[in-house]
Every structure is written in structure tokens, then in C-alpha cells.
Amino acid sequence: MGDVLAGIHSTWEFEADSVLIRFERGIRTPKLFHVLGERRVPYEALSSVELTPGGKRGTVVLRAEPRTGADPLLEAAAGQLKDGCDPYRLVLPAERETLADYYATELRAVLGADADKPAEHHLVAAPAAPHSFKAYDGKASFDGSTVYFRWFWTGASSSKWKAGDQSFQVDELEGVEWRSPEFAAGHLRVLRRGGRPPEHGEPDKDPASVVFGTGYGLVHESLPFAASVLEALRAAEPAAVTGASAQSRSSRGARHSGSRADPADIAERIRHLGELHEAGLVTDEEFAKKKADLLSEL
């Protein structure tokens, strides 16, 4: 197509085989768009296009619907994004409706023969790693191959403190569960391969999850994180299927390896462990074992 359609908060540049969506970084632009920057969406990743009246008077909305499974960001979001944060939604002044209708027609003409079918693999790239964000009970980070959860003594449950800080290599995972921090019970949980249920059920007790709270794990921080992990584990699936058990054993053994820990951090964690012990939330045996584990990291 070779043309540009400028809207509110984003601009769509139509190319031979894809649409390049560039997001503005204005004060009123959703912070998720700031993080995304720009996204290239192949036409084969789209299933439909529609033009509808906007939510605000004097606007129209051009929206492209991605195919199921084509975009890890939308797959991770699982329908929880508000309209204002939808990266496939271009809001335009009503006077551009005729022009928007033209582009909607052009887009429909280039949709692939499989537009109504789920994508066999991701066709749109997730925001690139590394990522990190602070949740209510811990800090989550992802370097492109391993997810790390480091607990905060001010927020983490005794179950998570007993389990210790966690790391999960992507080839031992089968999914990511993201529940928006804008709703109750928001959390991010990694789902381990093999259909094993979470160790402790509820996210605040499950060491494979971090929970959100007011001001923690914001959408623009946690959703790109979830999408990046999802993209990485999908890419690792072929290798994981053939060597899942060996990789799982290797990753579990690696959780306590690596660089030496900060002595001040270890001391703080032992102090908090002692508080849990004094409160009767940790047994004598559990206290002794976890303290020894922490000291071994020095």
C-alpha cells in the first residue's frame, strides 16, 4: 500500500506485506504504548478489519483483529486489555472516516487465505527481553531464557519464604497466566510443563507466581514481561518435548548456583526467617534447614 494513516496515539504505515504501527509517547498516551514503541504486524497475522464509531463523539475507530495465537501480547492479555490500551485499535477524527474506510477495504483485500484459522506460531514479535518489574510480594525478572522471582520480606507469604527465591527456565514451562493488576486477584504465574498443578494453589502462596497490588505490577510493566516469556517458551517447545525431564532436573539444580549473593541481603532474609520462626509460622527444622541454605549462598 505504501501510505500512512495518522490517528490519536498511533500511526499506521501500510507496507507491501505488513503494517508498521508507531505509538506516540505523549502525556495522554497509554504507558503500554510507550513501552511498545512500534510493532510490525504482518498481514497474515490478521483475521479481520472493521471500522466503527468511536467511544467519544467525533471519532471513528479502525480496528484490526489478530488471528488467535498470532500475537503473544494479545495471547497473554487474554481479553483483559481496556479499549484505550488495545494496540490494534486506531482512533481517528470523524472527518477521516472516508480515508479510514478506504484503508479498511485495502486491508481486507490482503488478508491471507487462513485468516479465519488460528496461527500455528507467533507472527508478531513480543517486546524484547530483558524485563523486570516489582510486584507486591517480590521482584520478577526475565533475561530471555530464565524467569526469576525474588521475594520481598515485607510482602511475601511464609510459604514463599520457605520455598526460597525461584528461577524457571523457559523450556520447563508450558504457559504464563497473567491476571491484570487493574482487577482483583491480579497476578503473574508461570505454569510448569507436564500439567502439574501449582504447589500451593492460591497465587499469594504459590512460589511460581507473584501477586499484584495497588501500584505494583502495572500493566505496561507486567504484560510485556508475560508476552516475552510466552514467546520464548513457544520457541523452546520443540526442544522441550524431547528433553523435558533432563532439562527440568538441570534447571532445578541450577536454582541454587550462580554468583555469590549479597551478604547484607542474606542477613536480612535470615532475620525475616527468624521472625517467622518466632511467630510459629516456621518449625525448628524448617528454620534450621532454610538458614543453612541461605548461608550456603555466601
MOCORGI-V544374 format. One record per run of one state. SS is the DSSP state (h for helix, s for strand, l for the rest). FROM is the first residue (numbers start at 0). TO is the last residue. If there is no record, write none. Layout:
# MOCORGI-V544374
ss:SS from:FROM to:TO
ss:SS from:FROM to:TO
This chain:
# MOCORGI-V544374
ss:l from:0 to:2
ss:s from:3 to:5
ss:l from:6 to:6
ss:s from:7 to:7
ss:l from:8 to:8
ss:s from:9 to:13
ss:l from:14 to:16
ss:s from:17 to:22
ss:l from:23 to:29
ss:h from:30 to:35
ss:l from:36 to:36
ss:s from:37 to:41
ss:h from:42 to:44
ss:s from:45 to:52
ss:l from:53 to:57
ss:s from:58 to:65
ss:l from:66 to:69
ss:s from:70 to:70
ss:h from:71 to:76
ss:l from:77 to:81
ss:h from:82 to:84
ss:l from:85 to:87
ss:s from:88 to:92
ss:h from:93 to:109
ss:l from:110 to:122
ss:s from:123 to:123
ss:l from:124 to:129
ss:s from:130 to:133
ss:l from:134 to:136
ss:s from:137 to:141
ss:l from:142 to:144
ss:s from:145 to:150
ss:l from:151 to:156
ss:h from:157 to:162
ss:l from:163 to:164
ss:s from:165 to:168
ss:h from:169 to:171
ss:s from:172 to:178
ss:l from:179 to:185
ss:s from:186 to:191
ss:l from:192 to:207
ss:s from:208 to:210
ss:l from:211 to:211
ss:s from:212 to:212
ss:l from:213 to:214
ss:s from:215 to:215
ss:l from:216 to:217
ss:h from:218 to:253
ss:l from:254 to:261
ss:h from:262 to:277
ss:l from:278 to:282
ss:h from:283 to:295
ss:l from:296 to:297
